[in-house]
Amino acid sequence: MRMNFSAKTVGFTVASVFLLFYLVGVYWSFDVASFDVKEEVVAAAAADNVSPVVGYTTTTTLIKVASSILDKPGGYISNDALPPGVFLDNMPAWEFGVLEMVRDMALVLRKDFSRSQSQSLENIHIQKAQPKFNIDNRSWAMPSAESEYRKAIDSLYLYRNALVGISNVKNDSAQFYARADNLTSYLDEIQKRLGSYSQKLSASVGKDKINTDLAGDSEARQSTNEGSHSQVRTSWWKLDDVFYESRGAAWALLHFLKAVEIDFDSVLKNKNATISLQQIIRELEASQETLWSPMVLNGDGFGVLANHSLVMANYISRANAALIDLNELLRKG
């Protein structure tokens, strides 16, 4: 039996599929809600029937943040090869920002938080987890990014279990060292990350940058000579990607610092630095306010239209400046 499809029917079908993809894409692009770190820890401890120890909060938060990019609506879409995920860019940029902060935390957990000193052995579970977060975020097969991230999260669960004495493996022990020097190592990592985001966001309007790469050392050298001035500007096509990547990084860091406030409570109180950390958290919370515009606007600094990149740069720069002050306080206070 032959079936004849009119041009009108075909057009209606195509329009319907396009509309469906659009609506699904909008749903998948909704902001991921923040979670209460303390409530998450209480729930995890109750499920494990244990009492949280030092490091339990930070590890639980790392697990939750890493899981969030996999378990949100639409799942992990940075490596999608089919519509509608393949047509989206804001959410993949957000995912990458979160992932960058997860990688930083996993690295510091491996080389600092879980080790007593430079000559101590690495924890086997963290040793397995950390490299798996470094797979190309767009890898979709053999292996896929999601499968590697899941394996990393599974290893983090094993490390957390070992922290509280839950283990089926003989001599499987783990430690988390909440010391001031360990915390400063983490702050050093994220300072550089936030500084980079601040520069890229500020470049939305373009600016003349003076080369200060060798400032402060008359004997310093670099591999390639650069001019004393350069024009820096983020591509118009990349503005929204930079904005959402920065927003994702701030979202993840916000939760990690709330966990740090709990696990490093005694260190922060000893340095009278708790209030400084809370101020950083407040700046990052402000960066998560709802974006009411349907698109990221790029008005001039003092122009008629808003410039959302500069607003985000303001919050991240303030948080970074406070981080630098906190780091100095921990080292010298």
Residue pairs with C-beta under 8 A, 6 or more apart in sequence:
21 83
21 84
21 87
22 84
24 74
24 84
25 84
25 85
25 87
25 88
27 73
27 74
28 73
28 74
28 77
28 84
28 85
28 88
28 91
29 88
29 90
29 91
30 73
31 288
31 290
32 68
32 72
32 94
32 251
34 251
34 254
34 255
34 288
35 64
35 68
35 255
37 57
37 60
37 61
37 255
37 258
37 259
37 262
38 262
40 60
40 61
40 64
41 52
41 56
41 57
41 60
41 61
41 262
44 56
44 60
44 160
45 51
45 52
45 56
48 161
48 164
48 166
50 164
50 165
50 166
51 164
52 164
53 163
53 164
53 176
54 176
54 178
54 263
55 113
55 114
55 163
55 175
55 176
55 178
55 263
56 160
56 163
56 164
56 176
56 263
57 259
57 262
57 263
58 105
58 109
58 113
58 176
58 256
58 259
58 260
58 262
58 263
59 109
59 156
59 159
59 160
59 163
59 176
60 160
60 259
61 255
61 256
61 258
61 259
62 102
62 105
62 106
62 109
62 156
62 256
62 259
63 153
63 156
63 157
63 160
64 255
65 98
65 101
65 102
65 252
65 255
65 256
66 102
66 133
66 149
66 152
66 153
66 156
67 153
68 98
69 76
69 95
69 98
69 99
69 149
70 76
70 146
70 149
70 150
74 85
74 91
75 146
76 95
76 145
76 146
76 149
77 85
77 88
77 91
77 92
77 95
78 92
78 95
78 96
78 137
78 138
78 145
79 137
79 138
79 139
79 140
79 144
79 145
79 146
80 86
80 88
80 140
81 140
89 240
89 241
90 240
90 241
90 244
91 244
93 240
93 241
93 242
93 243
93 244
93 245
93 248
94 244
94 245
94 247
94 248
94 251
95 137
95 248
96 137
96 245
96 248
97 244
97 245
97 246
97 247
97 248
97 249
97 250
97 251
97 252
98 248
98 249
98 251
98 252
99 133
99 137
100 193
100 245
100 249
101 190
101 193
101 248
101 249
101 252
101 253
101 256
102 133
102 252
103 130
103 133
103 134
104 186
104 189
104 190
104 193
105 186
105 256
106 126
106 129
106 130
106 133
106 152
107 130
107 189
108 182
108 185
108 186
108 189
109 126
109 130
110 122
110 123
110 126
110 127
110 129
110 130
111 122
111 185
112 177
112 182
112 185
112 186
113 176
113 177
113 178
113 182
113 186
114 122
114 123
114 126
114 159
114 174
114 175
114 176
114 177
115 121
115 122
115 123
115 177
116 175
116 177
123 159
123 162
123 174
123 175
125 155
125 156
125 158
125 159
125 162
125 174
126 155
126 156
126 159
128 151
128 152
128 155
129 151
129 152
129 153
129 155
129 156
129 159
130 152
132 148
132 149
132 151
132 152
132 155
133 148
133 149
133 152
135 143
135 145
135 148
135 149
136 145
137 145
138 145
139 145
139 148
158 167
158 172
159 174
161 167
162 172
162 173
162 174
163 174
163 175
163 176
167 173
176 263
178 263
178 264
178 266
178 267
179 267
180 267
180 270
180 271
180 330
180 331
183 260
183 264
183 267
183 330
184 327
184 330
184 331
186 260
187 323
187 326
187 327
187 330
188 327
190 253
190 323
191 320
191 323
191 324
191 327
193 249
194 249
194 253
194 316
194 317
194 319
194 320
194 323
195 320
197 242
197 245
197 246
197 249
197 313
197 316
198 313
198 316
198 317
198 320
199 232
200 234
200 242
200 246
201 234
201 242
201 243
201 246
201 309
201 310
201 312
201 313
201 316
202 309
202 310
202 313
202 317
203 232
203 233
203 234
204 233
204 234
204 239
204 242
204 298
204 307
204 309
204 310
204 313
205 233
205 298
205 300
205 301
205 307
205 309
205 310
206 231
206 232
206 233
207 231
207 232
207 233
208 229
208 230
208 231
208 232
209 229
209 230
209 231
209 232
210 228
210 229
211 226
211 227
211 228
211 229
211 230
213 222
213 226
214 220
214 221
214 222
234 242
234 309
236 298
239 296
239 298
239 309
240 295
240 296
242 309
243 296
243 308
243 309
243 312
244 296
246 287
246 312
246 313
246 316
247 287
247 288
247 312
250 284
250 287
250 288
250 312
250 315
250 316
250 319
251 288
253 284
254 281
254 284
254 285
254 288
257 277
257 280
257 281
257 284
258 281
260 277
261 268
261 274
261 277
261 278
261 281
265 274
267 273
267 330
268 274
268 277
271 329
271 330
271 333
272 329
272 333
273 326
273 329
273 330
273 333
276 322
276 325
276 326
276 329
277 326
279 322
280 319
280 322
280 323
280 326
283 315
283 316
283 318
283 319
283 322
284 315
284 319
286 315
287 312
287 315
287 316
287 319
291 308
293 306
293 308
296 308
296 309
297 305
297 306
297 307
297 308
298 305
298 307
298 308
298 309
299 305
299 306
299 307
300 307
301 307
301 310
